[in-house]
Amino acid sequence: MATACTDTKGSDHVIEYCCSSCEDEAFSQVAADNCKLCSTFYCFQCVQFHGKLFKKHETYGRDELNQWPVTKVTQDVLKNCRDHKHEHLKFYCEDHRLMCCNSCVVFDHR
């Protein structure tokens, strides 16, 4: 599963991919590449070492983000309700064109 570094810029909450190797060592480096075979993210420095050790592995850079897996943080944002963090989005309100959890349906989308 992909991991994410989070940062706050103004009022925005920015989610970035983290280098898996650096994260194991308690560093927070933004990932520059992803190796699908290893299921691992690498910062610019770590991908250099990975390339030397695993010459046949194909890595995908930031220009190929569509090849990268979705982070767990992103998956949680997509499946969990914004107002009720521990509830999953299970319903669709056609009037408001919104995904809703159980609580939202009962109180806000009758």
C-alpha positions as CSV (number, residue, x, y, z in Angstrom):
1,M,0.0,0.0,0.0
2,A,1.3,3.4,-0.9
3,T,2.0,5.8,1.9
4,A,1.7,9.6,1.9
5,C,3.4,12.6,3.3
6,T,1.1,15.4,4.4
7,D,1.7,19.1,4.4
8,T,-0.4,22.1,5.1
9,K,0.0,25.0,2.7
10,G,-2.3,27.9,3.7
11,S,-5.8,26.4,4.1
12,D,-5.0,23.5,1.8
13,H,-4.0,20.0,3.0
14,V,-1.5,18.6,0.5
15,I,-1.0,14.9,0.2
16,E,2.3,13.7,-1.4
17,Y,3.8,10.3,-2.0
18,C,6.7,9.5,0.4
19,C,9.9,7.7,-0.3
20,S,9.4,4.3,1.3
21,S,13.1,3.8,2.0
22,C,13.5,7.2,3.7
23,E,10.3,6.7,5.6
24,D,11.7,3.4,7.1
25,E,14.5,5.5,8.5
26,A,12.1,8.1,9.9
27,F,12.8,10.7,7.2
28,S,10.1,12.3,5.2
29,Q,11.2,12.7,1.5
30,V,8.8,13.2,-1.3
31,A,8.9,10.3,-3.8
32,A,10.2,10.9,-7.3
33,D,9.7,7.4,-8.7
34,N,7.7,4.2,-8.1
35,C,8.9,0.7,-8.9
36,K,5.9,-1.5,-9.6
37,L,7.9,-4.8,-9.1
38,C,9.0,-3.7,-5.6
39,S,5.8,-1.9,-4.8
40,T,8.0,0.9,-3.4
41,F,8.4,4.6,-3.8
42,Y,11.8,6.3,-4.1
43,C,13.1,9.8,-3.7
44,F,15.6,11.1,-6.3
45,Q,18.6,9.8,-4.3
46,C,17.2,6.4,-3.4
47,V,16.0,5.6,-7.0
48,Q,19.7,6.0,-8.1
49,F,20.7,3.2,-5.7
50,H,17.7,1.1,-6.7
51,G,18.6,1.5,-10.4
52,K,22.1,0.2,-9.8
53,L,20.9,-2.8,-7.8
54,F,17.9,-3.8,-9.9
55,K,18.8,-2.9,-13.5
56,K,15.9,-4.8,-15.0
57,H,13.2,-3.1,-12.8
58,E,11.2,-0.4,-14.5
59,T,10.5,2.7,-12.5
60,Y,7.8,5.3,-13.2
61,G,8.6,9.0,-12.6
62,R,6.3,11.8,-11.7
63,D,5.5,12.3,-15.4
64,E,3.8,8.9,-15.2
65,L,1.7,9.3,-12.1
66,N,-1.1,7.4,-13.7
67,Q,1.1,4.2,-13.3
68,W,1.5,4.8,-9.5
69,P,-0.8,3.1,-7.0
70,V,-3.3,5.2,-5.0
71,T,-2.2,6.1,-1.4
72,K,-4.1,4.8,1.6
73,V,-4.8,8.4,2.6
74,T,-6.4,9.1,-0.8
75,Q,-8.4,5.9,-0.5
76,D,-9.7,6.9,2.9
77,V,-10.6,10.4,1.7
78,L,-12.5,8.8,-1.2
79,K,-14.4,6.3,0.9
80,N,-14.9,8.0,4.2
81,C,-17.4,10.8,5.0
82,R,-15.9,14.3,5.5
83,D,-18.4,15.1,8.3
84,H,-18.4,11.7,9.9
85,K,-14.8,10.5,9.6
86,H,-15.4,7.0,10.7
87,E,-18.4,6.3,8.4
88,H,-18.1,5.0,4.9
89,L,-19.8,6.7,1.9
90,K,-22.5,4.2,0.9
91,F,-25.3,6.2,-0.6
92,Y,-25.8,8.7,-3.4
93,C,-28.1,11.7,-3.0
94,E,-29.5,12.6,-6.4
95,D,-30.9,15.9,-5.3
96,H,-27.5,17.2,-4.0
97,R,-25.3,15.0,-6.3
98,L,-23.3,13.8,-3.3
99,M,-22.1,10.6,-1.8
100,C,-23.4,10.2,1.7
101,C,-22.8,8.0,4.8
102,N,-25.7,6.6,7.0
103,S,-25.7,9.7,9.3
104,C,-25.8,12.2,6.4
105,V,-28.7,10.3,4.7
106,V,-30.7,10.4,7.9
107,F,-30.1,14.0,8.9
108,D,-29.2,15.9,5.7
109,H,-30.5,14.0,2.6
110,R,-34.1,12.9,3.2
